[in-house]
Amino acid sequence: MKLKLILTALFLTIANPVATALAKDTELVRGEVILLTSLAGDYTTIGQPEQAIQILEEALALNQRITAPCPKLEILADVAGHYAFAGQETESSALFTQARGILEVTKKNGGCGIEPSSSGWNDPETWIAGAVVGHLQAGRNDIALRIARSFGESSLEEILEILSLNYNGPGLVEILSELTEHYRRTGQDDKINSSPQAPSPQEQAQKKQKKLHRCFVPEEADTLSSIRQIIDALDQDQLSQILQICEGVELAEQMPEVPVQTFKALEQTVLAAQGIADPIERIPTIIAVANIYAQLQEETEANQLLNQALSELQIVTDFMRGDSAESSSLSIADWKPILEAYVQAGKTERAIQLANDLSGWDRASALGTIAQHSASQGQYQQAIETALMIESPHINTVLHLIARHSASQGQYQQAIETALMIEALEFENKASILYNIIQQAIEAEDLDWAMQTIQSINWTREATRSILQELESAQDISLLYRNKLLLAIARQYSESMQFDRALEVVEKMDGDVIGNIRRVKALAAIARQYAEVGQPGEATRLLKQAVDIARSISPL
């Protein structure tokens, strides 16, 4: 089955990739109807089903203005689900019957009529999946499955497969379980993977990494890159022996002194590392073990290993810089572990000297390797200084990687400052990099910093096109980011019962169509939290305000 993009419910207007195929007024009406329908669900949630039904009736009346069959189908399925949620089974069943009729006619006519004809948007089941998503995201899994089941077994299979391929949010487990049951009912056991899932290579590596970390270093020590080097370089038998020695360490990890097993495991690791035949693999591994000894404050062993590694590095470097036919055929991939080894050993200047002996793309790639490795070692200033030696356009990719690493370490201001140095990227809008950094800060509940940073950025100016975008398109998309981030902050404040601060954030949202869509979602989220803490009056007030804003979306 071809991969399809699902229609994510409540992702509206210019942000919707199908918007260009629909008349602007149709897309705005559709957006308003989906917002109103969602608000009806919120009224039901806070115990006001009568108000919910009034809004659903309004949504159905607006849906009559839409002539395109698949948007009409999507809304009917969504509204039918909301009637069921409100306990109105008769109305819900009647709407599902009407929706099935539209589905049958649409399929008979060859699809939704969206261009290009090969697009997944031409399949009506894709639009039904969009209605399912909204209920999954709201935690109404039973209603989501009710919608999917209401269109017969053949459509159910396609809807569930679209979701299993493209959706990764709340309720996914239930979707996958329903798909498995469907395969069983329809005699498609060959599509069911009934055997236990073996751990992936990545999961196995992470398990080993965790065991070695507990064995070798205190919990707060930063030796992740060293441990990864050891796991990657040693063969499985050697690694198994070391892990076996480490088994008793977990029981003794609270002891004030380093357990004996740790030293035994390290001694075994040194022997295994020194037995690696390829010096390009052996040297970084010896340095990695030296770093672990240093973390344990065993300076004598650390210095001995580091001196050995640096001596071998000099020999290998002299060979690689020689005039022999073999050395002249070496590529930047051969240089990379040597450069990383110098950085890991604290000899960054030596690594830069080697990189500067190269030219063109090889030099840029070598300096990029040094900058990235410096960042991974927490040497941010060194990473930036090295990156600035790289000529454009290669510098932009390296700055992006440094920014991403800083954000992953919780250094959000550092990440933003680095990202702002980027001029443009080939495959990504620069504004999206800034968005991702701030989003991580919001998830980490660094909300004050996120608010300040959002407002300090000129999102239109920072929207630089990629090779796949026109500049105007990049700027249009960038206008979404500010309000989307503000919505995330408002939700965080409301979930922590800081309602006044959440409402202050709502006031900072833009007053255009996109801003109003986010404003509606934010007000609904705050209203639900008010209802949770027993303040139905405030919840009702905010939902009414949200409904009024939603009604302003379309020209009708």
ABEGO torsion letter per residue (X at the ends): XBBBBBBBBGBBEAABAAAAABBAAAAAAAAAAAAAAAAAAAAAAAGBAAAAAAAAAAAAAAAAABABAAAAAAAAAAAAAAAAAAGBAAAAAAAAAAAAAAAAAAAAAGEAGBOBAABAAABAAAAAAAAAAAAAAAGBAAAAAAAAAAAEAAAAAAAAAAAAAABBBBGAAAAAAAAAAAAAAAGBAAABBABBBBBBAAAAAAAAAAAAAAAABBAABBAAAAAAAAAAABBAAAAAAAAAAAAAAAAAAABABBBAAAAAAAAAAAAAAAABABAAAAAAAAAAAAAAAAAAGBAAAAAAAAAAAAAAAAAAAAAAABABAAAAABBAAAAAAAAAAAAAAGBAAAAAAAAAABBEAAAAAAAAAAAAAAAAAGBAAAAAAAAAABBOAAAAAAAAAAAAAAAAAGBAAAAAAAAAABABBAABBAAAAAAAAAAAAAAAGBAAAAAAAAAABBAAAABBBBAABBAAAAAAAAAAAAAAAAAAAAAAAAAAGBAAAAAAAAAABBABAAAAAAAAAAAAAAAAAAAAAGBAAAAAAAAAAAAAAAAAABAX
